[in-house]
């Protein structure tokens, strides 16, 4: 497991799911729509906005097609 992360199991996972559900219900009731972002992005997206040095701070690699990609920060 990556340092700074943790697994939620049992009662803690249930509580998390309930809180997220309450937030989702409240916000959609107010007219907001849910957006689910992909985890994998083209590196150029972040290089253009933050400069090439940002790639050294991210999980960046080439996909099977040889394209430079990274995990969404």
PyMOL Python script that loads the backbone (N, CA, C, O; Angstrom):
from pymol import cmd

cmd.read_pdbstr("""\
ATOM      1  N   UNK A   1       0.846  -1.173   0.000  1.00  0.00           N
ATOM      2  CA  UNK A   1       0.000   0.000   0.000  1.00  0.00           C
ATOM      3  C   UNK A   1       0.900   1.247   0.000  1.00  0.00           C
ATOM      4  O   UNK A   1       1.983   1.253   0.585  1.00  0.00           O
ATOM      5  N   UNK A   2       0.434   2.263  -0.650  1.00  0.00           N
ATOM      6  CA  UNK A   2       1.190   3.509  -0.757  1.00  0.00           C
ATOM      7  C   UNK A   2       1.061   4.293   0.540  1.00  0.00           C
ATOM      8  O   UNK A   2      -0.033   4.423   1.089  1.00  0.00           O
ATOM      9  N   UNK A   3       2.178   4.811   1.025  1.00  0.00           N
ATOM     10  CA  UNK A   3       2.189   5.610   2.239  1.00  0.00           C
ATOM     11  C   UNK A   3       1.193   6.770   2.113  1.00  0.00           C
ATOM     12  O   UNK A   3       1.138   7.440   1.082  1.00  0.00           O
ATOM     13  N   UNK A   4       0.416   6.995   3.162  1.00  0.00           N
ATOM     14  CA  UNK A   4      -0.560   8.077   3.147  1.00  0.00           C
ATOM     15  C   UNK A   4      -1.938   7.628   2.694  1.00  0.00           C
ATOM     16  O   UNK A   4      -2.882   8.418   2.695  1.00  0.00           O
ATOM     17  N   UNK A   5      -2.060   6.359   2.305  1.00  0.00           N
ATOM     18  CA  UNK A   5      -3.362   5.829   1.921  1.00  0.00           C
ATOM     19  C   UNK A   5      -3.776   4.765   2.924  1.00  0.00           C
ATOM     20  O   UNK A   5      -2.962   4.294   3.718  1.00  0.00           O
ATOM     21  N   UNK A   6      -5.042   4.393   2.882  1.00  0.00           N
ATOM     22  CA  UNK A   6      -5.503   3.333   3.770  1.00  0.00           C
ATOM     23  C   UNK A   6      -6.719   2.649   3.173  1.00  0.00           C
ATOM     24  O   UNK A   6      -7.395   3.198   2.303  1.00  0.00           O
ATOM     25  N   UNK A   7      -6.980   1.463   3.644  1.00  0.00           N
ATOM     26  CA  UNK A   7      -8.143   0.702   3.217  1.00  0.00           C
ATOM     27  C   UNK A   7      -9.284   0.974   4.183  1.00  0.00           C
ATOM     28  O   UNK A   7      -9.084   1.048   5.395  1.00  0.00           O
ATOM     29  N   UNK A   8     -10.464   1.120   3.641  1.00  0.00           N
ATOM     30  CA  UNK A   8     -11.650   1.241   4.477  1.00  0.00           C
ATOM     31  C   UNK A   8     -12.389  -0.085   4.406  1.00  0.00           C
ATOM     32  O   UNK A   8     -12.720  -0.558   3.319  1.00  0.00           O
ATOM     33  N   UNK A   9     -12.645  -0.675   5.542  1.00  0.00           N
ATOM     34  CA  UNK A   9     -13.341  -1.953   5.594  1.00  0.00           C
ATOM     35  C   UNK A   9     -14.425  -1.908   6.657  1.00  0.00           C
ATOM     36  O   UNK A   9     -14.428  -1.036   7.527  1.00  0.00           O
ATOM     37  N   UNK A  10     -15.332  -2.847   6.574  1.00  0.00           N
ATOM     38  CA  UNK A  10     -16.347  -3.009   7.601  1.00  0.00           C
ATOM     39  C   UNK A  10     -17.160  -1.754   7.873  1.00  0.00           C
ATOM     40  O   UNK A  10     -17.651  -1.095   6.957  1.00  0.00           O
ATOM     41  N   UNK A  11     -17.288  -1.439   9.167  1.00  0.00           N
ATOM     42  CA  UNK A  11     -18.104  -0.300   9.596  1.00  0.00           C
ATOM     43  C   UNK A  11     -17.582   1.023   9.046  1.00  0.00           C
ATOM     44  O   UNK A  11     -18.363   1.920   8.727  1.00  0.00           O
ATOM     45  N   UNK A  12     -16.272   1.141   8.937  1.00  0.00           N
ATOM     46  CA  UNK A  12     -15.684   2.382   8.418  1.00  0.00           C
ATOM     47  C   UNK A  12     -16.040   2.567   6.940  1.00  0.00           C
ATOM     48  O   UNK A  12     -16.343   3.683   6.516  1.00  0.00           O
ATOM     49  N   UNK A  13     -16.006   1.489   6.151  1.00  0.00           N
ATOM     50  CA  UNK A  13     -16.389   1.561   4.737  1.00  0.00           C
ATOM     51  C   UNK A  13     -17.876   1.891   4.605  1.00  0.00           C
ATOM     52  O   UNK A  13     -18.270   2.679   3.745  1.00  0.00           O
ATOM     53  N   UNK A  14     -18.687   1.291   5.452  1.00  0.00           N
ATOM     54  CA  UNK A  14     -20.127   1.562   5.416  1.00  0.00           C
ATOM     55  C   UNK A  14     -20.404   3.028   5.743  1.00  0.00           C
ATOM     56  O   UNK A  14     -21.219   3.669   5.079  1.00  0.00           O
ATOM     57  N   UNK A  15     -19.732   3.557   6.759  1.00  0.00           N
ATOM     58  CA  UNK A  15     -19.921   4.956   7.137  1.00  0.00           C
ATOM     59  C   UNK A  15     -19.499   5.883   5.994  1.00  0.00           C
ATOM     60  O   UNK A  15     -20.193   6.857   5.701  1.00  0.00           O
ATOM     61  N   UNK A  16     -18.375   5.588   5.351  1.00  0.00           N
ATOM     62  CA  UNK A  16     -17.900   6.388   4.226  1.00  0.00           C
ATOM     63  C   UNK A  16     -18.938   6.387   3.104  1.00  0.00           C
ATOM     64  O   UNK A  16     -19.263   7.441   2.557  1.00  0.00           O
ATOM     65  N   UNK A  17     -19.456   5.211   2.764  1.00  0.00           N
ATOM     66  CA  UNK A  17     -20.449   5.089   1.708  1.00  0.00           C
ATOM     67  C   UNK A  17     -21.712   5.877   2.048  1.00  0.00           C
ATOM     68  O   UNK A  17     -22.302   6.510   1.173  1.00  0.00           O
ATOM     69  N   UNK A  18     -22.122   5.842   3.294  1.00  0.00           N
ATOM     70  CA  UNK A  18     -23.305   6.584   3.717  1.00  0.00           C
ATOM     71  C   UNK A  18     -23.090   8.092   3.614  1.00  0.00           C
ATOM     72  O   UNK A  18     -23.979   8.819   3.169  1.00  0.00           O
ATOM     73  N   UNK A  19     -21.916   8.560   4.025  1.00  0.00           N
ATOM     74  CA  UNK A  19     -21.613   9.995   3.948  1.00  0.00           C
ATOM     75  C   UNK A  19     -21.581  10.453   2.495  1.00  0.00           C
ATOM     76  O   UNK A  19     -22.157  11.485   2.152  1.00  0.00           O
ATOM     77  N   UNK A  20     -20.908   9.686   1.642  1.00  0.00           N
ATOM     78  CA  UNK A  20     -20.855  10.040   0.218  1.00  0.00           C
ATOM     79  C   UNK A  20     -22.261  10.027  -0.381  1.00  0.00           C
ATOM     80  O   UNK A  20     -22.600  10.897  -1.183  1.00  0.00           O
ATOM     81  N   UNK A  21     -23.075   9.051   0.001  1.00  0.00           N
ATOM     82  CA  UNK A  21     -24.446   8.984  -0.484  1.00  0.00           C
ATOM     83  C   UNK A  21     -25.268  10.190  -0.067  1.00  0.00           C
ATOM     84  O   UNK A  21     -26.043  10.724  -0.860  1.00  0.00           O
ATOM     85  N   UNK A  22     -25.102  10.618   1.172  1.00  0.00           N
ATOM     86  CA  UNK A  22     -25.814  11.798   1.676  1.00  0.00           C
ATOM     87  C   UNK A  22     -25.390  13.045   0.911  1.00  0.00           C
ATOM     88  O   UNK A  22     -26.230  13.856   0.522  1.00  0.00           O
ATOM     89  N   UNK A  23     -24.099  13.196   0.697  1.00  0.00           N
ATOM     90  CA  UNK A  23     -23.590  14.348  -0.056  1.00  0.00           C
ATOM     91  C   UNK A  23     -24.131  14.314  -1.483  1.00  0.00           C
ATOM     92  O   UNK A  23     -24.589  15.334  -1.998  1.00  0.00           O
ATOM     93  N   UNK A  24     -24.079  13.145  -2.124  1.00  0.00           N
ATOM     94  CA  UNK A  24     -24.563  12.999  -3.500  1.00  0.00           C
ATOM     95  C   UNK A  24     -26.053  13.360  -3.578  1.00  0.00           C
ATOM     96  O   UNK A  24     -26.462  14.121  -4.455  1.00  0.00           O
ATOM     97  N   UNK A  25     -26.849  12.825  -2.677  1.00  0.00           N
ATOM     98  CA  UNK A  25     -28.291  13.098  -2.670  1.00  0.00           C
ATOM     99  C   UNK A  25     -28.577  14.578  -2.458  1.00  0.00           C
ATOM    100  O   UNK A  25     -29.429  15.156  -3.134  1.00  0.00           O
ATOM    101  N   UNK A  26     -27.869  15.184  -1.526  1.00  0.00           N
ATOM    102  CA  UNK A  26     -28.067  16.604  -1.232  1.00  0.00           C
ATOM    103  C   UNK A  26     -27.723  17.468  -2.443  1.00  0.00           C
ATOM    104  O   UNK A  26     -28.502  18.338  -2.833  1.00  0.00           O
ATOM    105  N   UNK A  27     -26.567  17.227  -3.027  1.00  0.00           N
ATOM    106  CA  UNK A  27     -26.121  18.060  -4.142  1.00  0.00           C
ATOM    107  C   UNK A  27     -26.943  17.845  -5.403  1.00  0.00           C
ATOM    108  O   UNK A  27     -27.234  18.806  -6.115  1.00  0.00           O
ATOM    109  N   UNK A  28     -27.323  16.606  -5.697  1.00  0.00           N
ATOM    110  CA  UNK A  28     -28.168  16.397  -6.875  1.00  0.00           C
ATOM    111  C   UNK A  28     -29.548  17.003  -6.640  1.00  0.00           C
ATOM    112  O   UNK A  28     -30.194  17.456  -7.585  1.00  0.00           O
ATOM    113  N   UNK A  29     -30.000  17.015  -5.400  1.00  0.00           N
ATOM    114  CA  UNK A  29     -31.267  17.665  -5.073  1.00  0.00           C
ATOM    115  C   UNK A  29     -31.212  19.172  -5.276  1.00  0.00           C
ATOM    116  O   UNK A  29     -32.241  19.814  -5.485  1.00  0.00           O
ATOM    117  N   UNK A  30     -30.027  19.725  -5.215  1.00  0.00           N
ATOM    118  CA  UNK A  30     -29.839  21.162  -5.431  1.00  0.00           C
ATOM    119  C   UNK A  30     -29.559  21.488  -6.901  1.00  0.00           C
ATOM    120  O   UNK A  30     -29.318  22.643  -7.254  1.00  0.00           O
ATOM    121  N   UNK A  31     -29.593  20.464  -7.748  1.00  0.00           N
ATOM    122  CA  UNK A  31     -29.422  20.690  -9.179  1.00  0.00           C
ATOM    123  C   UNK A  31     -28.034  20.406  -9.725  1.00  0.00           C
ATOM    124  O   UNK A  31     -27.798  20.583 -10.921  1.00  0.00           O
ATOM    125  N   UNK A  32     -27.109  19.968  -8.876  1.00  0.00           N
ATOM    126  CA  UNK A  32     -25.768  19.647  -9.360  1.00  0.00           C
ATOM    127  C   UNK A  32     -25.773  18.289 -10.038  1.00  0.00           C
ATOM    128  O   UNK A  32     -26.583  17.427  -9.697  1.00  0.00           O
ATOM    129  N   UNK A  33     -24.878  18.091 -10.990  1.00  0.00           N
ATOM    130  CA  UNK A  33     -24.720  16.810 -11.654  1.00  0.00           C
ATOM    131  C   UNK A  33     -23.375  16.205 -11.269  1.00  0.00           C
ATOM    132  O   UNK A  33     -22.397  16.916 -11.042  1.00  0.00           O
ATOM    133  N   UNK A  34     -23.350  14.899 -11.204  1.00  0.00           N
ATOM    134  CA  UNK A  34     -22.121  14.196 -10.847  1.00  0.00           C
ATOM    135  C   UNK A  34     -21.176  14.137 -12.037  1.00  0.00           C
ATOM    136  O   UNK A  34     -21.613  13.989 -13.178  1.00  0.00           O
ATOM    137  N   UNK A  35     -19.887  14.253 -11.769  1.00  0.00           N
ATOM    138  CA  UNK A  35     -18.845  14.137 -12.783  1.00  0.00           C
ATOM    139  C   UNK A  35     -17.850  13.104 -12.291  1.00  0.00           C
ATOM    140  O   UNK A  35     -17.357  13.199 -11.168  1.00  0.00           O
ATOM    141  N   UNK A  36     -17.556  12.128 -13.116  1.00  0.00           N
ATOM    142  CA  UNK A  36     -16.568  11.113 -12.762  1.00  0.00           C
ATOM    143  C   UNK A  36     -15.415  11.254 -13.750  1.00  0.00           C
ATOM    144  O   UNK A  36     -15.579  11.024 -14.948  1.00  0.00           O
ATOM    145  N   UNK A  37     -14.250  11.634 -13.237  1.00  0.00           N
ATOM    146  CA  UNK A  37     -13.073  11.872 -14.071  1.00  0.00           C
ATOM    147  C   UNK A  37     -12.278  10.591 -14.257  1.00  0.00           C
ATOM    148  O   UNK A  37     -12.231   9.759 -13.350  1.00  0.00           O
ATOM    149  N   UNK A  38     -11.650  10.416 -15.417  1.00  0.00           N
ATOM    150  CA  UNK A  38     -10.774   9.262 -15.608  1.00  0.00           C
ATOM    151  C   UNK A  38      -9.513   9.423 -14.756  1.00  0.00           C
ATOM    152  O   UNK A  38      -9.086  10.541 -14.466  1.00  0.00           O
ATOM    153  N   UNK A  39      -8.934   8.307 -14.365  1.00  0.00           N
ATOM    154  CA  UNK A  39      -7.709   8.350 -13.562  1.00  0.00           C
ATOM    155  C   UNK A  39      -6.468   8.570 -14.405  1.00  0.00           C
ATOM    156  O   UNK A  39      -5.460   9.076 -13.912  1.00  0.00           O
ATOM    157  N   UNK A  40      -6.538   8.196 -15.668  1.00  0.00           N
ATOM    158  CA  UNK A  40      -5.388   8.279 -16.562  1.00  0.00           C
ATOM    159  C   UNK A  40      -5.544   9.460 -17.510  1.00  0.00           C
ATOM    160  O   UNK A  40      -6.579   9.616 -18.158  1.00  0.00           O
ATOM    161  N   UNK A  41      -4.498  10.297 -17.587  1.00  0.00           N
ATOM    162  CA  UNK A  41      -4.540  11.508 -18.413  1.00  0.00           C
ATOM    163  C   UNK A  41      -3.299  11.599 -19.286  1.00  0.00           C
ATOM    164  O   UNK A  41      -2.266  11.001 -18.984  1.00  0.00           O
ATOM    165  N   UNK A  42      -3.413  12.348 -20.362  1.00  0.00           N
ATOM    166  CA  UNK A  42      -2.284  12.668 -21.223  1.00  0.00           C
ATOM    167  C   UNK A  42      -1.350  13.592 -20.432  1.00  0.00           C
ATOM    168  O   UNK A  42      -1.805  14.590 -19.873  1.00  0.00           O
ATOM    169  N   UNK A  43      -0.064  13.276 -20.379  1.00  0.00           N
ATOM    170  CA  UNK A  43       0.889  14.097 -19.620  1.00  0.00           C
ATOM    171  C   UNK A  43       0.879  15.548 -20.072  1.00  0.00           C
ATOM    172  O   UNK A  43       1.053  16.452 -19.255  1.00  0.00           O
ATOM    173  N   UNK A  44       0.680  15.780 -21.351  1.00  0.00           N
ATOM    174  CA  UNK A  44       0.740  17.132 -21.899  1.00  0.00           C
ATOM    175  C   UNK A  44      -0.269  18.060 -21.228  1.00  0.00           C
ATOM    176  O   UNK A  44      -0.034  19.264 -21.130  1.00  0.00           O
ATOM    177  N   UNK A  45      -1.387  17.508 -20.768  1.00  0.00           N
ATOM    178  CA  UNK A  45      -2.404  18.310 -20.076  1.00  0.00           C
ATOM    179  C   UNK A  45      -1.791  19.054 -18.898  1.00  0.00           C
ATOM    180  O   UNK A  45      -2.075  20.233 -18.688  1.00  0.00           O
ATOM    181  N   UNK A  46      -0.952  18.368 -18.131  1.00  0.00           N
ATOM    182  CA  UNK A  46      -0.366  18.970 -16.940  1.00  0.00           C
ATOM    183  C   UNK A  46       0.906  19.740 -17.241  1.00  0.00           C
ATOM    184  O   UNK A  46       1.213  20.718 -16.561  1.00  0.00           O
ATOM    185  N   UNK A  47       1.654  19.310 -18.257  1.00  0.00           N
ATOM    186  CA  UNK A  47       2.867  20.029 -18.659  1.00  0.00           C
ATOM    187  C   UNK A  47       2.503  21.427 -19.138  1.00  0.00           C
ATOM    188  O   UNK A  47       3.190  22.393 -18.804  1.00  0.00           O
ATOM    189  N   UNK A  48       1.428  21.547 -19.919  1.00  0.00           N
ATOM    190  CA  UNK A  48       1.008  22.852 -20.434  1.00  0.00           C
ATOM    191  C   UNK A  48       0.604  23.797 -19.300  1.00  0.00           C
ATOM    192  O   UNK A  48       0.856  24.999 -19.378  1.00  0.00           O
ATOM    193  N   UNK A  49      -0.011  23.269 -18.264  1.00  0.00           N
ATOM    194  CA  UNK A  49      -0.513  24.118 -17.185  1.00  0.00           C
ATOM    195  C   UNK A  49       0.519  24.384 -16.084  1.00  0.00           C
ATOM    196  O   UNK A  49       0.527  25.461 -15.489  1.00  0.00           O
ATOM    197  N   UNK A  50       1.396  23.398 -15.812  1.00  0.00           N
ATOM    198  CA  UNK A  50       2.309  23.545 -14.681  1.00  0.00           C
ATOM    199  C   UNK A  50       3.781  23.488 -15.058  1.00  0.00           C
ATOM    200  O   UNK A  50       4.639  23.762 -14.219  1.00  0.00           O
ATOM    201  N   UNK A  51       4.091  23.141 -16.294  1.00  0.00           N
ATOM    202  CA  UNK A  51       5.483  23.051 -16.727  1.00  0.00           C
ATOM    203  C   UNK A  51       5.981  21.618 -16.657  1.00  0.00           C
ATOM    204  O   UNK A  51       5.407  20.790 -15.950  1.00  0.00           O
ATOM    205  N   UNK A  52       7.064  21.322 -17.398  1.00  0.00           N
ATOM    206  CA  UNK A  52       7.565  19.948 -17.491  1.00  0.00           C
ATOM    207  C   UNK A  52       8.075  19.364 -16.174  1.00  0.00           C
ATOM    208  O   UNK A  52       8.097  18.144 -16.014  1.00  0.00           O
ATOM    209  N   UNK A  53       8.484  20.209 -15.235  1.00  0.00           N
ATOM    210  CA  UNK A  53       8.999  19.692 -13.959  1.00  0.00           C
ATOM    211  C   UNK A  53       7.920  18.995 -13.135  1.00  0.00           C
ATOM    212  O   UNK A  53       8.240  18.226 -12.229  1.00  0.00           O
ATOM    213  N   UNK A  54       6.664  19.248 -13.431  1.00  0.00           N
ATOM    214  CA  UNK A  54       5.563  18.623 -12.688  1.00  0.00           C
ATOM    215  C   UNK A  54       5.553  17.109 -12.893  1.00  0.00           C
ATOM    216  O   UNK A  54       5.126  16.369 -12.007  1.00  0.00           O
ATOM    217  N   UNK A  55       6.020  16.640 -14.057  1.00  0.00           N
ATOM    218  CA  UNK A  55       6.013  15.203 -14.348  1.00  0.00           C
ATOM    219  C   UNK A  55       6.865  14.437 -13.346  1.00  0.00           C
ATOM    220  O   UNK A  55       6.558  13.285 -13.038  1.00  0.00           O
ATOM    221  N   UNK A  56       7.925  15.048 -12.830  1.00  0.00           N
ATOM    222  CA  UNK A  56       8.778  14.383 -11.830  1.00  0.00           C
ATOM    223  C   UNK A  56       8.054  14.184 -10.503  1.00  0.00           C
ATOM    224  O   UNK A  56       8.517  13.418  -9.658  1.00  0.00           O
ATOM    225  N   UNK A  57       6.947  14.849 -10.312  1.00  0.00           N
ATOM    226  CA  UNK A  57       6.186  14.755  -9.061  1.00  0.00           C
ATOM    227  C   UNK A  57       4.934  13.890  -9.221  1.00  0.00           C
ATOM    228  O   UNK A  57       4.130  13.783  -8.295  1.00  0.00           O
ATOM    229  N   UNK A  58       4.771  13.281 -10.380  1.00  0.00           N
ATOM    230  CA  UNK A  58       3.562  12.514 -10.674  1.00  0.00           C
ATOM    231  C   UNK A  58       3.910  11.077 -11.037  1.00  0.00           C
ATOM    232  O   UNK A  58       5.067  10.758 -11.311  1.00  0.00           O
ATOM    233  N   UNK A  59       2.899  10.216 -11.035  1.00  0.00           N
ATOM    234  CA  UNK A  59       3.044   8.855 -11.542  1.00  0.00           C
ATOM    235  C   UNK A  59       2.886   8.953 -13.054  1.00  0.00           C
ATOM    236  O   UNK A  59       1.772   8.936 -13.578  1.00  0.00           O
ATOM    237  N   UNK A  60       4.008   9.055 -13.738  1.00  0.00           N
ATOM    238  CA  UNK A  60       4.008   9.243 -15.184  1.00  0.00           C
ATOM    239  C   UNK A  60       4.710   8.060 -15.855  1.00  0.00           C
ATOM    240  O   UNK A  60       5.715   7.559 -15.352  1.00  0.00           O
ATOM    241  N   UNK A  61       4.175   7.624 -16.983  1.00  0.00           N
ATOM    242  CA  UNK A  61       4.725   6.477 -17.697  1.00  0.00           C
ATOM    243  C   UNK A  61       4.173   6.463 -19.115  1.00  0.00           C
ATOM    244  O   UNK A  61       3.332   7.290 -19.467  1.00  0.00           O
ATOM    245  N   UNK A  62       4.646   5.527 -19.927  1.00  0.00           N
ATOM    246  CA  UNK A  62       4.118   5.376 -21.281  1.00  0.00           C
ATOM    247  C   UNK A  62       3.131   4.219 -21.286  1.00  0.00           C
ATOM    248  O   UNK A  62       3.374   3.184 -20.666  1.00  0.00           O
ATOM    249  N   UNK A  63       2.006   4.401 -21.994  1.00  0.00           N
ATOM    250  CA  UNK A  63       1.037   3.321 -22.095  1.00  0.00           C
ATOM    251  C   UNK A  63       1.511   2.309 -23.140  1.00  0.00           C
ATOM    252  O   UNK A  63       2.587   2.475 -23.716  1.00  0.00           O
ATOM    253  N   UNK A  64       0.727   1.276 -23.387  1.00  0.00           N
ATOM    254  CA  UNK A  64       1.126   0.227 -24.331  1.00  0.00           C
ATOM    255  C   UNK A  64       1.339   0.758 -25.735  1.00  0.00           C
ATOM    256  O   UNK A  64       2.083   0.163 -26.514  1.00  0.00           O
ATOM    257  N   UNK A  65       0.699   1.866 -26.071  1.00  0.00           N
ATOM    258  CA  UNK A  65       0.871   2.479 -27.383  1.00  0.00           C
ATOM    259  C   UNK A  65       2.048   3.434 -27.441  1.00  0.00           C
ATOM    260  O   UNK A  65       2.291   4.052 -28.477  1.00  0.00           O
ATOM    261  N   UNK A  66       2.795   3.569 -26.323  1.00  0.00           N
ATOM    262  CA  UNK A  66       3.956   4.455 -26.280  1.00  0.00           C
ATOM    263  C   UNK A  66       3.613   5.904 -26.010  1.00  0.00           C
ATOM    264  O   UNK A  66       4.480   6.773 -26.100  1.00  0.00           O
ATOM    265  N   UNK A  67       2.354   6.180 -25.677  1.00  0.00           N
ATOM    266  CA  UNK A  67       1.934   7.562 -25.399  1.00  0.00           C
ATOM    267  C   UNK A  67       2.278   7.930 -23.959  1.00  0.00           C
ATOM    268  O   UNK A  67       2.098   7.112 -23.057  1.00  0.00           O
ATOM    269  N   UNK A  68       2.776   9.161 -23.726  1.00  0.00           N
ATOM    270  CA  UNK A  68       3.083   9.586 -22.361  1.00  0.00           C
ATOM    271  C   UNK A  68       1.788   9.895 -21.604  1.00  0.00           C
ATOM    272  O   UNK A  68       1.027  10.776 -22.005  1.00  0.00           O
ATOM    273  N   UNK A  69       1.544   9.176 -20.520  1.00  0.00           N
ATOM    274  CA  UNK A  69       0.352   9.367 -19.711  1.00  0.00           C
ATOM    275  C   UNK A  69       0.732   9.487 -18.243  1.00  0.00           C
ATOM    276  O   UNK A  69       1.875   9.213 -17.875  1.00  0.00           O
ATOM    277  N   UNK A  70      -0.197   9.885 -17.416  1.00  0.00           N
ATOM    278  CA  UNK A  70       0.039   9.980 -15.985  1.00  0.00           C
ATOM    279  C   UNK A  70      -1.265   9.775 -15.230  1.00  0.00           C
ATOM    280  O   UNK A  70      -2.351   9.908 -15.795  1.00  0.00           O
ATOM    281  N   UNK A  71      -1.147   9.452 -13.953  1.00  0.00           N
ATOM    282  CA  UNK A  71      -2.333   9.371 -13.115  1.00  0.00           C
ATOM    283  C   UNK A  71      -2.769  10.770 -12.758  1.00  0.00           C
ATOM    284  O   UNK A  71      -1.936  11.644 -12.517  1.00  0.00           O
ATOM    285  N   UNK A  72      -4.061  10.987 -12.723  1.00  0.00           N
ATOM    286  CA  UNK A  72      -4.605  12.296 -12.358  1.00  0.00           C
ATOM    287  C   UNK A  72      -4.170  12.607 -10.927  1.00  0.00           C
ATOM    288  O   UNK A  72      -4.350  11.778 -10.035  1.00  0.00           O
ATOM    289  N   UNK A  73      -3.598  13.796 -10.697  1.00  0.00           N
ATOM    290  CA  UNK A  73      -3.131  14.123  -9.335  1.00  0.00           C
ATOM    291  C   UNK A  73      -4.294  14.334  -8.380  1.00  0.00           C
ATOM    292  O   UNK A  73      -4.081  14.615  -7.201  1.00  0.00           O
TER     293      UNK A  73
END
""", "prot")
cmd.dss("prot")
cmd.show_as("cartoon", "prot")
cmd.util.cbc("prot")
cmd.orient("prot")
